Amino acid sequence: MNTLDAIRNRRSIRRYRKGIDIPAEDIKTMLEAAMLAPSARNCRPWEFTVIKNRDIMGKIMDISPYTKMMETASLAIVVCGRPEGKDGQNNDFWQQDCGAAIENLLLAALELGYGTCWCGLYPSGDRYKLMQELIDTDAIPMAVIAVGEADEKPERRGFYDETKVRWI
Ligand SMILES: Cc1cc2nc3c(=O)[nH]c(=O)nc-3n(C[C@H](O)[C@H](O)[C@H](O)COP(=O)(O)O)c2cc1C
């Protein structure tokens, strides 16, 4: 699959085939793709927590009502960011950096044959704080990504909206 095909075909998947075990090698490839994303001053402010434990995945659904697809997903990946850079300077772009990493992860997952759904945590309500407690981190949980083999095939969207574009 070339990059443009992947971008055009990607959809959020909210129903997965149950009981599929995703090999560690595939998970690492998704994380490698995430870590290859561009980031401001090359801060790479991201951290990833891979969750396969069904009890913990159940608790994710308690934290955010919009993560019900975790019921069938094979695993969840929590993407956290750190606004403070290692050099003592703050990285005001950490959210953009993490967003780029997440999109890379979604596209790599598609290439490997998996569906995904990006579920936002930060800065919505106290969701990210509850997730911090759940996974025991002081980094900021920005999103949790459901990953699994798709059990639905939403049509590709394929819209190009000329009204969103200005040419100067
Ligand atoms: C920042 C962000 C947060 C999102 N949060 C959720 C969520 O909590 N639950 C969910 O089912 N989908 C979530 N989505 C997925 C969007 O609903 C989805 O991307 C959008 O409807 C477009 O559909 P598509 O991904 O199939 O193209 C989120 C997407 C983004 C980028």
The ligand as an SDF file (V2000), in Angstrom:
LIG
                    3D

 31 33  0  0  0  0  0  0  0  0999 V2000
   -8.3310   14.2520   18.6080 C   0  0  0  0  0  0  0  0  0  0  0  0
   -9.3010   13.1650   18.2350 C   0  0  0  0  0  0  0  0  0  0  0  0
  -10.1040   12.6070   19.2070 C   0  0  0  0  0  0  0  0  0  0  0  0
  -10.9970   11.5840   18.8830 C   0  0  0  0  0  0  0  0  0  0  0  0
  -11.7050   10.9760   19.8810 N   0  0  0  0  0  0  0  0  0  0  0  0
  -12.5180    9.9520   19.5800 C   0  0  0  0  0  0  0  0  0  0  0  0
  -13.1900    9.2380   20.6220 C   0  0  0  0  0  0  0  0  0  0  0  0
  -13.0380    9.5400   21.8210 O   0  0  0  0  0  0  0  0  0  0  0  0
  -13.9790    8.1920   20.2720 N   0  0  0  0  0  0  0  0  0  0  0  0
  -14.1640    7.8190   18.9610 C   0  0  0  0  0  0  0  0  0  0  0  0
  -14.9090    6.8670   18.7120 O   0  0  0  0  0  0  0  0  0  0  0  0
  -13.5420    8.4660   17.9440 N   0  0  0  0  0  0  0  0  0  0  0  0
  -12.7150    9.5090   18.2330 C   0  0  0  0  0  0  0  0  0  0  0  0
  -12.0150   10.1370   17.2320 N   0  0  0  0  0  0  0  0  0  0  0  0
  -12.1830    9.6820   15.8330 C   0  0  0  0  0  0  0  0  0  0  0  0
  -13.0290   10.6700   15.0390 C   0  0  0  0  0  0  0  0  0  0  0  0
  -14.3840   10.5920   15.4600 O   0  0  0  0  0  0  0  0  0  0  0  0
  -12.9000   10.3430   13.5430 C   0  0  0  0  0  0  0  0  0  0  0  0
  -11.5560   10.4780   13.1690 O   0  0  0  0  0  0  0  0  0  0  0  0
  -13.7570   11.2470   12.6670 C   0  0  0  0  0  0  0  0  0  0  0  0
  -15.1170   11.0510   12.9080 O   0  0  0  0  0  0  0  0  0  0  0  0
  -13.4730   11.0100   11.1830 C   0  0  0  0  0  0  0  0  0  0  0  0
  -13.7250    9.6510   10.8590 O   0  0  0  0  0  0  0  0  0  0  0  0
  -12.5860    8.7300   10.2210 P   0  0  0  0  0  0  0  0  0  0  0  0
  -11.4490    8.6580   11.2070 O   0  0  0  0  0  0  0  0  0  0  0  0
  -13.2370    7.4110    9.9960 O   0  0  0  0  0  0  0  0  0  0  0  0
  -12.1390    9.3910    8.9420 O   0  0  0  0  0  0  0  0  0  0  0  0
  -11.1200   11.1490   17.5360 C   0  0  0  0  0  0  0  0  0  0  0  0
  -10.2930   11.7150   16.5590 C   0  0  0  0  0  0  0  0  0  0  0  0
   -9.3850   12.6890   16.9010 C   0  0  0  0  0  0  0  0  0  0  0  0
   -8.4590   13.2420   15.8440 C   0  0  0  0  0  0  0  0  0  0  0  0
  1  2  1  0
  2  3  1  0
  2 30  2  0
  3  4  2  0
  4  5  1  0
  4 28  1  0
  5  6  2  0
  6  7  1  0
  6 13  1  0
  7  8  2  0
  7  9  1  0
  9 10  1  0
 10 11  2  0
 10 12  1  0
 12 13  2  0
 13 14  1  0
 14 15  1  0
 14 28  1  0
 15 16  1  0
 16 17  1  0
 16 18  1  0
 18 19  1  0
 18 20  1  0
 20 21  1  0
 20 22  1  0
 22 23  1  0
 23 24  1  0
 24 25  2  0
 24 26  1  0
 24 27  1  0
 28 29  2  0
 29 30  1  0
 30 31  1  0
M  END
$$$$
